Amino acid sequence: MEPTKEMASAYKRRRKLVLDLLSEIPGIKSNEPGGAFYVFPDISSYFVKSDGETTINTSGDLALYLLAKAHVSVVGGGAFGSPKCIRISYAASDENLKVALVHIKEALAKLK
């Protein structure tokens, strides 16, 4: 298989992996992206929730919360015209993506 097809296949696999893992997190709504290597899940169900220390009011707040609590870097969707979403890149290894999504799921479960 030529390198370009191998890479395209890897990204499709990673996109499916990330979407499958996101579907297991309550309150997250995702659509399958048609291009690039990012997903933009709607995380607005977490707005106005708190873990007792941090209250989430924006996607930027959630991005900072995930960085601090889950040690996962995502980007608030406001900069991309999607203020209810975060941007998650799947340009990483399958194993790193699995670990990151477990950490995200655990951190979001602490928000009430």
C-alpha positions, 0 to 999 in steps of 0.5 A, a space after each residue: 500500500 502506498 504511504 498516502 493510502 496507509 495514512 488515509 486508512 490510519 486517520 479513518 481508523 482513528 476517527 472511528 475510534 475517537 467517535 466510538 469512545 466519545 459516544 460512550 460519554 454522557 452528554 456529548 454529541 458528535 458528528 462524523 467529520 468529512 475531512 481534516 483530522 479533528 472532531 468537534 463534539 458538542 459539549 454544551 451539556 456541561 455548561 454551568 456544571 462544576 466539580 466544586 472548584 471549577 465551573 464550566 461556562 464556555 467551551 474554553 472553560 472546558 478546554 482548560 478544565 480538561 487540561 488541568 484535570 485530565 491532562 488532555 489538550 483540546 481547543 475551545 470551539 469558539 475560535 472556529 465558529 462553534 462555541 458549543 464545541 471543542 476541537 479534538 485532534 485524532 492525529 495521534 497514536 491509537 493508544 494515546 487517543 484511547 488514554 486521552 478519551 478515558 481521561 476526558 470521560 473520567 474528568 467529565 464525570 466529576 462535573 455535576 
